[in-house]
Amino acid sequence: MRQRFRICLALVAVALASSWAAAQEPAPIQVAAPSQLPAPIQLPAPQTEGGKPLMQALKLRATSRAFAPDPLPSQVLSNLLWAAWGINRPDSGKRTAPSARNWQETDVYVVMTAGAYLYDAATNVLKPVAPGDLRALTGSQEFVKDAPVTLVFVADPARMKGAQADMQQAYAWGDAAFISQNVYLFCASEGLATGVRALVDRAALGHALRLGESQIIAFAQSIGLPKQGVAAERSRTP
């Protein structure tokens, strides 16, 4: 009789523990069906002339964590993406930023209020990957939901032919950093605010962007007009 009582108590304890654990798990993120995706966006041809001289842009380079909510004009967005990771040598397909062994393993995702898009540099098109406003998923700080545009740099290890597995993440972060610096210099030249970060819930954001398990989210970087009355943080890192 005592043995049966002990067994019953053990079963109740297991059931209660399982219920408690399930209650602690976050609710799964709902991913919309492809039929609900926004339409692709054909960007205007990038303008590759003008801008501030390089030394002036370097002097003005700064990190911002305050953004006005105004959307970026499509021409500015096109110029930004070309500066970040566009094709500057069409005969070879090489880019405005370097990559190890020219793997070009980085994809640039563009997260805006209407949805998330994949930048196709060859066609200058934003290809939809997810509907809805996912900006809050692109970082842990409060300001990330305010910037009109956030770029997410995602590496695909399948393109790193010959790379050792333990080096793939280093390559991913290094090559994404080159692209991020291009964004910084473009924003400095155009009077835009920007800030890069590594603090990202990679599991949640990867699920929302429909990334594969092997893809690596390196950084996210917000861009927008400066928020009135807030100065960029030139004295702080990054």
C-alpha positions as a LaTeX table, in Angstrom:
\begin{tabular}{lrrr}
\hline
Residue & $x$ (\AA) & $y$ (\AA) & $z$ (\AA) \\
\hline
Met1 & 0.00 & 0.00 & 0.00 \\
Arg2 & 2.81 & 2.39 & 0.94 \\
Gln3 & 4.62 & 1.51 & $-2.27$ \\
Arg4 & 1.56 & 2.41 & $-4.35$ \\
Phe5 & 1.22 & 5.69 & $-2.45$ \\
Arg6 & 4.85 & 6.58 & $-3.19$ \\
Ile7 & 4.38 & 5.78 & $-6.87$ \\
Cys8 & 1.27 & 8.01 & $-7.04$ \\
Leu9 & 3.12 & 10.87 & $-5.37$ \\
Ala10 & 6.00 & 10.52 & $-7.84$ \\
Leu11 & 3.63 & 10.59 & $-10.81$ \\
Val12 & 1.89 & 13.70 & $-9.48$ \\
Ala13 & 5.25 & 15.42 & $-8.98$ \\
Val14 & 6.32 & 14.62 & $-12.55$ \\
Ala15 & 3.02 & 15.92 & $-13.93$ \\
Leu16 & 3.28 & 19.16 & $-11.93$ \\
Ala17 & 6.90 & 19.70 & $-13.02$ \\
Ser18 & 5.98 & 19.17 & $-16.67$ \\
Ser19 & 3.09 & 21.63 & $-16.41$ \\
Trp20 & 5.34 & 24.23 & $-14.77$ \\
Ala21 & 8.01 & 23.85 & $-17.46$ \\
Ala22 & 5.45 & 24.21 & $-20.23$ \\
Ala23 & 4.14 & 27.37 & $-18.62$ \\
Gln24 & 7.64 & 28.87 & $-18.62$ \\
Glu25 & 8.17 & 28.29 & $-22.35$ \\
Pro26 & 7.46 & 31.37 & $-24.51$ \\
Ala27 & 4.57 & 31.15 & $-26.92$ \\
Pro28 & 5.76 & 30.14 & $-30.40$ \\
Ile29 & 6.14 & 32.93 & $-32.92$ \\
Gln30 & 3.45 & 32.77 & $-35.56$ \\
Val31 & 4.93 & 32.81 & $-39.05$ \\
Ala32 & 2.58 & 33.96 & $-41.79$ \\
Ala33 & 1.90 & 31.92 & $-44.89$ \\
Pro34 & 3.69 & 32.95 & $-48.12$ \\
Ser35 & 0.35 & 34.19 & $-49.52$ \\
Gln36 & 0.38 & 36.93 & $-46.86$ \\
Leu37 & 3.77 & 38.30 & $-47.85$ \\
Pro38 & 4.05 & 41.92 & $-49.01$ \\
Ala39 & 4.84 & 42.61 & $-52.64$ \\
Pro40 & 8.47 & 42.78 & $-53.85$ \\
Ile41 & 9.92 & 46.29 & $-54.01$ \\
Gln42 & 11.77 & 47.38 & $-57.14$ \\
Leu43 & 14.22 & 50.03 & $-55.99$ \\
Pro44 & 15.33 & 52.88 & $-58.25$ \\
Ala45 & 18.82 & 52.62 & $-59.71$ \\
Pro46 & 21.36 & 53.65 & $-57.06$ \\
Gln47 & 23.00 & 57.04 & $-57.40$ \\
Thr48 & 26.73 & 56.47 & $-57.14$ \\
Glu49 & 27.90 & 60.06 & $-57.52$ \\
Gly50 & 28.17 & 62.79 & $-54.89$ \\
Gly51 & 28.31 & 62.54 & $-51.13$ \\
Lys52 & 30.86 & 63.95 & $-48.71$ \\
Pro53 & 34.59 & 63.39 & $-49.21$ \\
Leu54 & 35.89 & 60.30 & $-47.41$ \\
Met55 & 37.83 & 62.18 & $-44.73$ \\
Gln56 & 34.77 & 64.25 & $-43.82$ \\
Ala57 & 32.61 & 61.12 & $-43.63$ \\
Leu58 & 35.17 & 59.48 & $-41.32$ \\
Lys59 & 35.18 & 62.55 & $-39.11$ \\
Leu60 & 31.36 & 62.43 & $-38.85$ \\
Arg61 & 31.05 & 58.65 & $-38.34$ \\
Ala62 & 29.11 & 57.98 & $-35.14$ \\
Thr63 & 26.70 & 55.59 & $-33.44$ \\
Ser64 & 23.13 & 56.72 & $-32.73$ \\
Arg65 & 20.45 & 55.11 & $-30.60$ \\
Ala66 & 17.66 & 57.59 & $-31.31$ \\
Phe67 & 15.78 & 57.76 & $-34.59$ \\
Ala68 & 12.98 & 59.82 & $-36.08$ \\
Pro69 & 10.10 & 57.62 & $-37.29$ \\
Asp70 & 10.03 & 59.05 & $-40.83$ \\
Pro71 & 10.46 & 56.39 & $-43.55$ \\
Leu72 & 13.49 & 56.61 & $-45.80$ \\
Pro73 & 12.75 & 57.64 & $-49.40$ \\
Ser74 & 13.17 & 54.75 & $-51.85$ \\
Gln75 & 16.10 & 56.49 & $-53.56$ \\
Val76 & 17.94 & 56.87 & $-50.26$ \\
Leu77 & 17.24 & 53.22 & $-49.41$ \\
Ser78 & 18.57 & 52.12 & $-52.80$ \\
Asn79 & 21.72 & 54.21 & $-52.37$ \\
Leu80 & 22.19 & 52.87 & $-48.83$ \\
Leu81 & 21.95 & 49.21 & $-49.85$ \\
Trp82 & 24.28 & 49.70 & $-52.81$ \\
Ala83 & 26.83 & 51.40 & $-50.55$ \\
Ala84 & 26.47 & 48.59 & $-48.01$ \\
Trp85 & 26.70 & 45.50 & $-50.22$ \\
Gly86 & 25.97 & 46.45 & $-53.81$ \\
Ile87 & 27.75 & 45.24 & $-56.94$ \\
Asn88 & 30.35 & 47.82 & $-57.96$ \\
Arg89 & 32.03 & 45.71 & $-60.69$ \\
Pro90 & 29.27 & 44.20 & $-62.81$ \\
Asp91 & 31.71 & 42.30 & $-65.03$ \\
Ser92 & 32.87 & 40.18 & $-62.07$ \\
Gly93 & 29.93 & 40.56 & $-59.67$ \\
Lys94 & 32.21 & 41.85 & $-56.93$ \\
Arg95 & 30.88 & 44.07 & $-54.17$ \\
Thr96 & 31.39 & 47.36 & $-52.36$ \\
Ala97 & 32.62 & 45.42 & $-49.30$ \\
Pro98 & 35.19 & 42.60 & $-49.26$ \\
Ser99 & 34.55 & 39.03 & $-48.17$ \\
Ala100 & 36.96 & 36.21 & $-47.37$ \\
Arg101 & 37.92 & 34.36 & $-50.58$ \\
Asn102 & 35.14 & 36.33 & $-52.28$ \\
Trp103 & 32.62 & 33.89 & $-50.80$ \\
Gln104 & 29.98 & 36.64 & $-50.63$ \\
Glu105 & 28.33 & 34.56 & $-47.94$ \\
Thr106 & 26.45 & 37.48 & $-46.39$ \\
Asp107 & 22.80 & 38.25 & $-47.11$ \\
Val108 & 21.34 & 41.60 & $-46.13$ \\
Tyr109 & 17.79 & 41.50 & $-44.77$ \\
Val110 & 15.86 & 44.77 & $-44.65$ \\
Val111 & 13.34 & 45.02 & $-41.80$ \\
Met112 & 10.73 & 47.79 & $-42.08$ \\
Thr113 & 7.21 & 48.46 & $-40.81$ \\
Ala114 & 5.51 & 46.59 & $-43.67$ \\
Gly115 & 7.66 & 43.47 & $-43.44$ \\
Ala116 & 11.11 & 41.95 & $-43.86$ \\
Tyr117 & 12.86 & 41.69 & $-47.23$ \\
Leu118 & 16.00 & 40.13 & $-48.71$ \\
Tyr119 & 18.15 & 42.55 & $-50.73$ \\
Asp120 & 18.94 & 41.19 & $-54.19$ \\
Ala121 & 21.90 & 43.28 & $-55.34$ \\
Ala122 & 21.87 & 41.90 & $-58.91$ \\
Thr123 & 18.31 & 43.07 & $-59.63$ \\
Asn124 & 18.09 & 45.88 & $-57.04$ \\
Val125 & 14.91 & 44.30 & $-55.69$ \\
Leu126 & 13.75 & 43.75 & $-52.11$ \\
Lys127 & 12.29 & 40.24 & $-52.02$ \\
Pro128 & 9.70 & 39.72 & $-49.25$ \\
Val129 & 10.42 & 37.05 & $-46.65$ \\
Ala130 & 7.99 & 37.91 & $-43.83$ \\
Pro131 & 5.03 & 40.26 & $-43.34$ \\
Gly132 & 4.42 & 42.60 & $-40.44$ \\
Asp133 & 6.59 & 44.81 & $-38.28$ \\
Leu134 & 9.48 & 42.70 & $-36.95$ \\
Arg135 & 11.71 & 45.60 & $-35.90$ \\
Ala136 & 11.34 & 44.85 & $-32.18$ \\
Leu137 & 12.93 & 41.43 & $-32.78$ \\
Thr138 & 16.13 & 42.96 & $-34.17$ \\
Gly139 & 17.61 & 43.86 & $-30.78$ \\
Ser140 & 17.13 & 43.92 & $-27.04$ \\
Gln141 & 17.15 & 47.70 & $-26.60$ \\
Glu142 & 14.00 & 49.79 & $-26.62$ \\
Phe143 & 15.06 & 52.06 & $-29.50$ \\
Val144 & 15.21 & 49.28 & $-32.12$ \\
Lys145 & 11.46 & 49.41 & $-32.73$ \\
Asp146 & 11.63 & 53.12 & $-33.66$ \\
Ala147 & 14.17 & 53.16 & $-36.50$ \\
Pro148 & 12.39 & 53.00 & $-39.88$ \\
Val149 & 14.96 & 50.56 & $-41.33$ \\
Thr150 & 17.07 & 47.85 & $-39.74$ \\
Leu151 & 19.53 & 45.79 & $-41.74$ \\
Val152 & 20.27 & 42.26 & $-40.55$ \\
Phe153 & 23.51 & 40.67 & $-41.77$ \\
Val154 & 23.14 & 36.91 & $-42.17$ \\
Ala155 & 25.89 & 34.53 & $-43.28$ \\
Asp156 & 25.29 & 31.25 & $-45.09$ \\
Pro157 & 28.10 & 28.79 & $-44.26$ \\
Ala158 & 27.19 & 26.70 & $-47.32$ \\
Arg159 & 28.94 & 29.35 & $-49.43$ \\
Met160 & 32.16 & 29.18 & $-47.40$ \\
Lys161 & 33.79 & 26.51 & $-49.53$ \\
Gly162 & 36.84 & 25.06 & $-47.80$ \\
Ala163 & 36.35 & 26.94 & $-44.52$ \\
Gln164 & 36.97 & 25.01 & $-41.32$ \\
Ala165 & 33.81 & 24.65 & $-39.26$ \\
Asp166 & 35.36 & 26.34 & $-36.22$ \\
Met167 & 36.24 & 29.41 & $-38.34$ \\
Gln168 & 32.89 & 29.97 & $-40.02$ \\
Gln169 & 31.52 & 32.27 & $-37.35$ \\
Ala170 & 34.68 & 34.38 & $-37.35$ \\
Tyr171 & 34.42 & 34.84 & $-41.11$ \\
Ala172 & 30.72 & 35.66 & $-40.80$ \\
Trp173 & 31.29 & 38.36 & $-38.20$ \\
Gly174 & 34.33 & 39.82 & $-39.94$ \\
Asp175 & 32.69 & 40.12 & $-43.35$ \\
Ala176 & 29.51 & 41.57 & $-41.82$ \\
Ala177 & 31.66 & 44.20 & $-40.08$ \\
Phe178 & 32.98 & 45.41 & $-43.44$ \\
Ile179 & 29.40 & 45.91 & $-44.66$ \\
Ser180 & 28.45 & 47.64 & $-41.42$ \\
Gln181 & 31.28 & 50.15 & $-41.81$ \\
Asn182 & 30.09 & 50.95 & $-45.33$ \\
Val183 & 26.68 & 51.71 & $-43.82$ \\
Tyr184 & 28.28 & 53.96 & $-41.20$ \\
Leu185 & 30.17 & 55.95 & $-43.84$ \\
Phe186 & 27.11 & 56.30 & $-46.08$ \\
Cys187 & 25.04 & 57.55 & $-43.14$ \\
Ala188 & 27.75 & 60.01 & $-42.13$ \\
Ser189 & 27.85 & 61.32 & $-45.69$ \\
Glu190 & 24.05 & 61.64 & $-45.95$ \\
Gly191 & 23.29 & 63.01 & $-42.48$ \\
Leu192 & 21.52 & 59.83 & $-41.31$ \\
Ala193 & 21.63 & 58.20 & $-37.89$ \\
Thr194 & 22.81 & 54.60 & $-37.54$ \\
Gly195 & 23.87 & 52.11 & $-34.91$ \\
Val196 & 25.06 & 48.50 & $-35.12$ \\
Arg197 & 24.56 & 45.87 & $-32.41$ \\
Ala198 & 25.25 & 42.24 & $-31.66$ \\
Leu199 & 22.59 & 41.99 & $-28.93$ \\
Val200 & 19.93 & 40.10 & $-30.90$ \\
Asp201 & 17.61 & 37.24 & $-29.99$ \\
Arg202 & 18.97 & 35.14 & $-32.83$ \\
Ala203 & 16.55 & 32.24 & $-32.36$ \\
Ala204 & 13.44 & 34.43 & $-32.45$ \\
Leu205 & 14.65 & 36.64 & $-35.30$ \\
Gly206 & 15.92 & 33.68 & $-37.33$ \\
His207 & 12.53 & 31.97 & $-37.00$ \\
Ala208 & 10.68 & 35.12 & $-38.06$ \\
Leu209 & 12.97 & 35.56 & $-41.10$ \\
Arg210 & 12.63 & 31.85 & $-42.01$ \\
Leu211 & 16.38 & 31.28 & $-41.81$ \\
Gly212 & 17.93 & 27.84 & $-42.04$ \\
Glu213 & 19.45 & 26.27 & $-38.93$ \\
Ser214 & 22.99 & 26.72 & $-40.22$ \\
Gln215 & 22.64 & 30.41 & $-41.13$ \\
Ile216 & 24.42 & 32.85 & $-38.82$ \\
Ile217 & 22.97 & 36.20 & $-37.76$ \\
Ala218 & 26.03 & 38.40 & $-37.21$ \\
Phe219 & 24.73 & 41.91 & $-36.51$ \\
Ala220 & 21.72 & 44.15 & $-36.88$ \\
Gln221 & 22.07 & 47.83 & $-37.80$ \\
Ser222 & 19.36 & 50.49 & $-37.61$ \\
Ile223 & 19.17 & 53.49 & $-39.93$ \\
Gly224 & 16.96 & 56.55 & $-40.01$ \\
Leu225 & 16.82 & 60.30 & $-39.75$ \\
Pro226 & 18.29 & 61.62 & $-36.49$ \\
Lys227 & 15.78 & 62.19 & $-33.71$ \\
Gln228 & 15.46 & 65.91 & $-33.12$ \\
Gly229 & 17.45 & 67.15 & $-30.16$ \\
Val230 & 19.47 & 63.94 & $-29.70$ \\
Ala231 & 23.17 & 63.95 & $-30.58$ \\
Ala232 & 25.04 & 60.91 & $-31.85$ \\
Glu233 & 27.25 & 59.18 & $-29.28$ \\
Arg234 & 30.65 & 59.88 & $-30.81$ \\
Ser235 & 32.43 & 59.44 & $-27.49$ \\
Arg236 & 31.15 & 55.90 & $-26.98$ \\
Thr237 & 31.82 & 52.54 & $-28.56$ \\
Pro238 & 31.11 & 51.42 & $-31.19$ \\
\hline
\end{tabular}
